[in-house]
Amino acid sequence: TTQTVTMNNNNNNATVHNPSSTATNASQSTPATTATTETTPVETNTIDTAQKEQKPTTTATPPTKWQPKRLLTRLQEQPGKLIANNVRPTTSNNNGYPHITLGTRKELTATWQLPLQYLRQRTLLKLKKIQEMEKEKEQATHKPAAALKTPESLTIKDALKSLSVGLFRRGCTENGSSNSIISKQIIENPDSNNKQQYHFEINQQAGIIWGTVPFYTPRTPGNVVLRLYFEDEPLYTLATSQCIKIVVYPQDVEHTLRFILSNFKSRKGVSNISSIYSLAAVMDQMMTVSSSSSSSSSSS
């Protein structure tokens, strides 16, 4: 092997270098840059891993609280009374459920009554709520509240405002003009296109207020009831009448069938279910009448 001799002028020492060993050492040593290039980037992988580990935060919505559609459904709970064609409501009858039998498009008079004490308490409570709302509005907007009526200035018309009598199909779950066959407010109300005021009187000795509202029975058979309620607070049923069973007499069959068929043409979808029920009720009544007449003729 060839050796190289290098002289150091400072200390006059000779150093012998072996080229082969130098090459070997050079090949075994790893540059720092190579170590840097072989390392895997950490920043991007760390961000991706953090994003994968992060789970979307979902806020659990609390379940909706059940709200009743109508309260005071029993006669014993209701503060008022509602009499249909001078027949008071009853809760028991030997022959099935108690009902009044009427034909289609017949006159039906609803006579209602309420205790004056109940009406007075409700009116004062409603006035108090309105005053509290106006006070909160005044504090929020820093504007003077609108002038409100005082308890001394309230009249009987203020107490009877939005009091309504409605004709409903038996079993209807809600009150209100949108769910009734027809509803009539006692006091005229231009906001609801009710420009007619119905008769009412105050009986101070009995401590009640009462009145009458005229109706006509529906054109289709079925069971209906009258209900007394406030239109601005339809949750509470103030009074319920006796159940009224509408039947189709032989002289009214043709007119009733024409009316049901016209409903089929004008309505679509789910609305036809009531028409189908009415048609089935008419056919059931016709079969009942024909069977009873045939049995009576055979017995004679």
C-alpha atoms as one frame of an Amber mdcrd trajectory, in Angstrom:
protein
   0.000   0.000   0.000   1.095   3.526  -0.735   1.526   5.812   2.273   1.679
   9.594   2.289   3.963  11.479   4.698   2.912  14.987   5.723   5.289  17.218
   7.659   4.030  19.609  10.289   6.260  22.662  10.330   5.118  23.780  13.780
   5.955  20.751  15.898   8.168  18.839  13.393   6.047  15.716  13.862   5.327
  13.375  10.991   1.863  12.011  10.424   1.325   8.992   8.284  -2.000   8.854
   6.354  -3.338   5.614   4.933  -5.494   6.350   1.889  -7.427   3.138   2.181
  -8.310   3.719   5.796  -9.302   7.280   5.021 -11.641   6.137   2.317 -13.103
   3.533   4.621 -13.733   6.064   7.377 -15.250   8.479   4.892 -17.638   5.848
   3.635 -18.710   4.869   7.176 -19.426   8.429   8.337 -23.003   9.649   7.521
 -23.460  13.315   6.610 -25.836  15.378   8.781 -27.837  16.451   5.755 -28.656
  12.847   4.935 -30.053  12.275   8.407 -32.198  15.364   7.976 -33.629  14.222
   4.658 -34.457  10.754   5.986 -36.632  12.099   8.862 -40.375  12.166   8.170
 -42.110  15.570   8.350 -43.964  15.795  11.651 -46.058  18.947  11.368 -48.461
  17.918   8.594 -49.012  14.456  10.031 -49.684  15.909  13.466 -52.355  18.287
  12.086 -54.029  15.520  10.083 -54.058  13.227  13.111 -55.536  15.960  15.314
 -58.258  16.637  12.747 -59.106  12.955  12.569 -59.217  12.610  16.326 -61.492
  15.668  16.687 -65.124  14.545  16.674 -67.907  16.955  15.754 -69.653  18.245
  18.845 -73.398  17.571  18.685 -75.741  19.399  21.021 -78.428  17.069  22.312
 -81.849  18.620  21.784 -84.194  18.005  24.696 -87.370  16.059  23.857 -90.418
  18.173  23.149 -92.716  18.430  26.113 -96.170  16.998  25.529 -98.827  19.677
  25.376-102.518  18.833  25.829-104.797  19.859  22.979-107.859  20.419  25.130
-108.513  20.703  28.877-111.664  20.498  31.001-113.188  17.780  28.826-115.562
  16.384  31.469-118.864  17.987  32.357-118.002  17.986  36.078-114.866  20.074
  35.418-116.465  22.700  33.194-117.517  26.016  34.780-120.401  26.710  32.383
-123.384  24.939  30.846-124.508  24.493  27.269-128.057  23.399  26.454-128.998
  22.180  22.959-132.672  22.618  22.000-133.643  22.879  25.683-132.035  19.499
  26.474-129.505  19.577  29.296-126.360  17.453  28.973-126.254  14.197  30.926
-123.517  11.651  31.470-125.532   8.430  31.695-128.308   6.721  29.766-129.717
   3.226  29.780-129.768   3.024  25.962-126.114   3.641  25.103-124.637   7.147
  25.164-127.215   9.958  25.532-127.941  11.917  22.371-130.455  14.132  20.625
-131.691  12.927  17.236-132.139  15.526  14.502-132.301  15.489  10.713-129.985
  17.331   8.352-130.319  21.131   8.056-132.604  21.417  11.088-132.669  24.328
  13.536-130.418  23.953  16.551-130.452  26.521  19.354-127.522  26.681  21.766
-128.242  28.218  25.191-125.073  28.939  27.133-124.393  30.238  30.643-121.346
  31.161  32.733-120.906  32.239  36.372-120.234  35.968  36.731-117.529  35.260
  39.300-115.586  33.087  36.847-115.921  35.692  34.120-114.762  38.489  36.445
-111.704  36.590  37.672-110.651  35.633  34.153-110.968  39.210  32.887-108.916
  40.665  35.765-106.214  38.009  35.369-105.972  38.688  31.651-105.744  42.448
  32.284-102.943  41.880  34.786-100.955  39.845  32.243-101.363  42.564  29.625
-100.142  45.211  32.075 -97.065  43.131  32.936 -96.266  42.639  29.245 -96.589
  46.355  28.558 -94.347  47.147  31.522 -91.630  44.789  30.258 -91.943  46.284
  26.791 -91.579  49.787  28.237 -88.407  48.818  30.093 -86.913  47.205  26.987
 -87.732  49.983  24.507 -87.606  52.951  26.930 -90.866  54.182  25.457 -94.019
  54.984  27.417 -96.515  52.140  27.435 -99.870  52.465  25.769-102.811  53.530
  27.902-104.646  50.468  29.199-108.047  50.040  30.729-108.368  49.906  34.481
-110.496  47.302  36.269-113.079  50.003  36.990-113.459  50.848  33.296-114.025
  47.280  32.096-117.444  46.443  30.651-119.324  43.196  30.129-118.384  43.302
  26.450-114.713  43.336  27.401-115.292  40.225  29.493-117.198  38.424  26.720
-114.714  39.296  23.982-113.798  36.208  21.878-116.324  34.003  23.765-117.546
  31.544  21.127-119.940  28.664  20.620-118.794  26.104  18.068-120.345  23.065
  16.419-117.837  20.177  16.337-117.774  16.601  15.227-117.910  14.359  18.273
-114.380  13.369  19.264-112.645  16.398  17.744-109.473  16.829  19.804-109.190
  20.631  19.607-111.337  23.720  19.956-111.116  26.797  17.777-112.766  28.055
  14.618-110.211  26.239  12.444-111.329  22.849  13.807-115.086  23.341  14.027
-117.827  22.927  11.456-118.877  26.462  12.303-118.117  28.823  15.216-119.902
  32.005  16.272-118.613  34.666  18.660-121.096  36.172  21.113-119.823  39.745
  20.735-119.253  41.368  17.369-115.582  41.423  16.419-114.544  43.286  13.259
-111.099  41.651  13.368-112.608  38.203  12.778-115.329  39.336  10.347-117.917
  38.702  13.058-120.256  41.669  12.681-123.246  40.129  14.432-123.929  40.215
  18.152-126.062  37.486  19.702-128.494  37.824  22.564-127.236  37.614  26.148
-128.570  38.635  29.573-127.247  38.990  33.129-129.068  37.337  36.006-127.761
  39.050  39.129-129.854  36.937  41.507-128.464  33.667  40.157-125.019  35.197
  39.579-124.823  34.035  35.963-124.771  35.412  32.447-126.532  33.508  29.680
-127.378  33.826  26.004-128.543  32.005  22.884-126.880  31.319  19.536-128.777
  29.797  16.565-127.289  27.018  14.429-128.307  24.572  11.732-127.375  20.904
  11.810-124.860  19.716   9.172-125.916  18.318   5.802-124.175  15.007   6.426
-124.965  12.365   9.067-122.859  11.733  12.150-122.492  12.782  15.780-121.839
  16.424  16.680-121.574  18.479  19.881-121.654  22.155  20.830-118.780  23.627
  22.818-118.322  26.915  24.652-114.796  28.378  24.718-112.763  31.556  24.256
-111.265  31.932  20.794-108.089  33.516  22.198-107.745  30.644  24.707-109.229
  27.548  23.006-107.382  25.101  25.246-110.104  25.294  27.891-113.583  23.921
  27.220-116.049  25.930  29.284-119.127  23.834  28.492-120.244  20.940  26.267
-123.735  20.118  25.058-125.517  16.818  24.775-124.377  14.737  21.807-126.517
  15.361  18.728-127.016  12.462  16.310-127.663  13.619  12.752-129.726  11.175
  10.683-130.864  11.282   7.077-134.606  10.891   6.675-135.983   9.378   3.444
-137.079  12.737   2.060-133.534  14.101   2.519-131.555  11.222   0.985-131.324
  12.694  -2.521-130.180  16.130  -1.326-127.635  14.568   1.036-126.154  12.322
  -1.676-125.851  15.264  -4.067-124.009  17.268  -1.411-121.602  14.385  -0.662
-120.871  13.867  -4.368-120.153  17.573  -4.790-117.615  17.289  -1.942-115.921
  14.428  -3.782-115.474  16.644  -6.827-114.237  19.702  -4.955-111.897  17.966
  -2.492-108.806  15.859  -3.080-106.629  13.556  -1.031-107.206  13.193   2.701
-110.192  15.563   2.688-112.265  12.881   0.947-112.103  10.614   4.001-114.914
  12.538   5.711-117.008  12.304   2.538-116.430   8.543   2.370-117.522   8.236
   6.001-120.652  10.309   5.318-121.535   8.186   2.293-121.093   5.002   4.329
-123.305   6.417   7.098-126.080   7.232   4.603-125.940   3.720   3.126-125.966
   2.178   6.606-129.062   4.159   7.569-130.827   3.200   4.325-130.097  -0.490
   4.923-131.337  -0.216   8.508-134.591   1.426   7.394-135.163  -1.129   4.627
-134.504  -4.080   6.955-136.828  -2.718   9.629-139.599  -2.094   7.083-139.254
  -5.592   5.613-139.404  -7.187   9.049-142.521  -5.228   9.958-144.250  -6.221
   6.692-143.415  -9.919   7.201-144.751  -9.868  10.757-148.030  -8.322   9.588
